[in-house]
Amino acid sequence: MNGLEQTFYIMGIIFMSLTFLMILALVVAVLLIRRKINKIHDTIEAKIDSITSLAEHGGELSALAGKALMHSAKRAFNKSKK
């Protein structure tokens, strides 16, 4: 094996090693990005679920608020009568 042939083999080994490391880094980056996207997705889903729950029970909440308001207005009216 002459010097030129050995040089090309060494260059090939270095190129393949660097390519392998770059592919490995790319896979790790994709996994990290995927984990962050899933975390954001879960946060958004939780917020949407809470908004949906509030919308479903909105009538009940407004009825309770109206009832409390009417109760306090009735007490104030009764106090003003006396």
BALOBA-1460 file (C-alpha; in Angstrom, 3 decimals):
// residues 82
<rec num="1" residu="m" x="0.000" y="0.000" z="0.000"/>
<rec num="2" residu="n" x="1.552" y="3.281" z="-1.058"/>
<rec num="3" residu="g" x="1.274" y="6.648" z="0.706"/>
<rec num="4" residu="l" x="-1.438" y="8.073" z="-1.570"/>
<rec num="5" residu="e" x="-3.708" y="5.041" z="-1.134"/>
<rec num="6" residu="q" x="-3.256" y="5.138" z="2.637"/>
<rec num="7" residu="t" x="-4.049" y="8.867" z="2.662"/>
<rec num="8" residu="f" x="-7.334" y="8.250" z="0.818"/>
<rec num="9" residu="y" x="-8.280" y="5.472" z="3.259"/>
<rec num="10" residu="i" x="-7.584" y="7.766" z="6.236"/>
<rec num="11" residu="m" x="-9.617" y="10.563" z="4.622"/>
<rec num="12" residu="g" x="-12.482" y="8.117" z="4.008"/>
<rec num="13" residu="i" x="-12.435" y="6.910" z="7.611"/>
<rec num="14" residu="i" x="-12.415" y="10.512" z="8.897"/>
<rec num="15" residu="f" x="-15.274" y="11.472" z="6.549"/>
<rec num="16" residu="m" x="-17.388" y="8.478" z="7.586"/>
<rec num="17" residu="s" x="-16.722" y="9.169" z="11.282"/>
<rec num="18" residu="l" x="-17.713" y="12.827" z="10.955"/>
<rec num="19" residu="t" x="-20.825" y="11.889" z="8.962"/>
<rec num="20" residu="f" x="-21.807" y="9.368" z="11.622"/>
<rec num="21" residu="l" x="-21.374" y="11.984" z="14.370"/>
<rec num="22" residu="m" x="-23.425" y="14.518" z="12.396"/>
<rec num="23" residu="i" x="-26.246" y="12.006" z="11.869"/>
<rec num="24" residu="l" x="-26.161" y="11.119" z="15.562"/>
<rec num="25" residu="a" x="-26.339" y="14.828" z="16.520"/>
<rec num="26" residu="l" x="-29.235" y="15.311" z="14.089"/>
<rec num="27" residu="v" x="-31.195" y="12.430" z="15.633"/>
<rec num="28" residu="v" x="-30.620" y="13.825" z="19.139"/>
<rec num="29" residu="a" x="-31.734" y="17.294" z="17.993"/>
<rec num="30" residu="v" x="-34.892" y="15.880" z="16.407"/>
<rec num="31" residu="l" x="-35.746" y="13.986" z="19.600"/>
<rec num="32" residu="l" x="-35.231" y="17.087" z="21.754"/>
<rec num="33" residu="i" x="-37.353" y="19.229" z="19.442"/>
<rec num="34" residu="r" x="-40.068" y="16.548" z="19.413"/>
<rec num="35" residu="r" x="-40.114" y="16.464" z="23.221"/>
<rec num="36" residu="k" x="-40.471" y="20.261" z="23.402"/>
<rec num="37" residu="i" x="-43.271" y="20.240" z="20.822"/>
<rec num="38" residu="n" x="-45.113" y="17.516" z="22.767"/>
<rec num="39" residu="k" x="-44.761" y="19.564" z="25.952"/>
<rec num="40" residu="i" x="-46.214" y="22.642" z="24.226"/>
<rec num="41" residu="h" x="-48.993" y="20.490" z="22.749"/>
<rec num="42" residu="d" x="-49.904" y="19.098" z="26.173"/>
<rec num="43" residu="t" x="-49.978" y="22.607" z="27.662"/>
<rec num="44" residu="i" x="-52.274" y="23.858" z="24.906"/>
<rec num="45" residu="e" x="-54.553" y="20.831" z="25.303"/>
<rec num="46" residu="a" x="-54.825" y="21.448" z="29.042"/>
<rec num="47" residu="k" x="-55.780" y="25.084" z="28.449"/>
<rec num="48" residu="i" x="-58.347" y="24.113" z="25.813"/>
<rec num="49" residu="d" x="-59.822" y="21.517" z="28.179"/>
<rec num="50" residu="s" x="-60.173" y="24.101" z="30.945"/>
<rec num="51" residu="i" x="-61.789" y="26.590" z="28.551"/>
<rec num="52" residu="t" x="-64.151" y="23.896" z="27.268"/>
<rec num="53" residu="s" x="-65.084" y="22.934" z="30.807"/>
<rec num="54" residu="l" x="-65.722" y="26.572" z="31.653"/>
<rec num="55" residu="a" x="-67.870" y="26.978" z="28.532"/>
<rec num="56" residu="e" x="-69.884" y="23.868" z="29.378"/>
<rec num="57" residu="h" x="-70.523" y="25.027" z="32.923"/>
<rec num="58" residu="g" x="-70.819" y="28.733" z="32.035"/>
<rec num="59" residu="g" x="-74.596" y="28.733" z="32.395"/>
<rec num="60" residu="e" x="-74.374" y="27.228" z="35.849"/>
<rec num="61" residu="l" x="-71.724" y="29.728" z="36.907"/>
<rec num="62" residu="s" x="-73.698" y="32.695" z="35.615"/>
<rec num="63" residu="a" x="-76.842" y="31.374" z="37.338"/>
<rec num="64" residu="l" x="-74.951" y="31.116" z="40.628"/>
<rec num="65" residu="a" x="-73.574" y="34.624" z="40.186"/>
<rec num="66" residu="g" x="-77.038" y="35.976" z="39.360"/>
<rec num="67" residu="k" x="-78.536" y="34.207" z="42.364"/>
<rec num="68" residu="a" x="-75.874" y="35.673" z="44.674"/>
<rec num="69" residu="l" x="-76.432" y="39.127" z="43.176"/>
<rec num="70" residu="m" x="-80.183" y="38.884" z="43.629"/>
<rec num="71" residu="h" x="-79.716" y="37.685" z="47.202"/>
<rec num="72" residu="s" x="-77.484" y="40.650" z="48.062"/>
<rec num="73" residu="a" x="-79.848" y="43.080" z="46.312"/>
<rec num="74" residu="k" x="-82.796" y="41.629" z="48.245"/>
<rec num="75" residu="r" x="-80.934" y="42.050" z="51.540"/>
<rec num="76" residu="a" x="-80.013" y="45.630" z="50.677"/>
<rec num="77" residu="f" x="-83.639" y="46.377" z="49.729"/>
<rec num="78" residu="n" x="-84.913" y="44.865" z="52.975"/>
<rec num="79" residu="k" x="-82.414" y="46.899" z="55.006"/>
<rec num="80" residu="s" x="-83.475" y="50.115" z="53.264"/>
<rec num="81" residu="k" x="-87.166" y="49.401" z="54.051"/>
<rec num="82" residu="k" x="-86.531" y="49.251" z="57.789"/>
